[in-house]
Amino acid sequence: MNAWLFLWLMLGLKIPLVALFLIVRWAVRQAPEAAPGSDGGIGPPLTPRHPHHPRSRPPRPPRRGPHGEPPVSSPARVRAFAGRKRLPAR
């Protein structure tokens, strides 16, 4: 009885694993089918900008120094006072 059980576990249950391997290998080797002109519904095709079109600049930071506003002063310092902990009376 033990020999048949051993053969079933070692050989019989490997058939689904081999079939799964063959199906996955077949699916990986398939060439993707792309219809001409379909982009998958993601919207209009993106066109590159004209080669001589300048890129937009980010906005300038505010001007500091003698020709602009004075620099922003730093906030006041706040110190937290941690008092001593009292020992409980015995």
C-alpha positions, 0 to 999 in steps of 0.5 A: 500500500505504501509503494502505491501511495508513494508512486501516486504522490511522486508521479501522479500529482506532478501532471498538473504542475507540468501542465501549468508550466506548459501553459505559462510557457505557451502564454509567454511566447505569444506575440502581443496583438496590437491593432494599428492606431489603438492606444488602449483608450488613454486619450489623444496622442501626445505630440512633442512641442515644437523644437524651437519652443522655449520651455516655460520658466518657473516664477521668480522668488521674491527679491531681497536686499537693498532693492526689495523688501527687508528680510523676514525676521526670525520668530521669537524664541520660546523656551519651555521650563521643565521644573524638577519632579518632586519625589513622593512622600513616604 
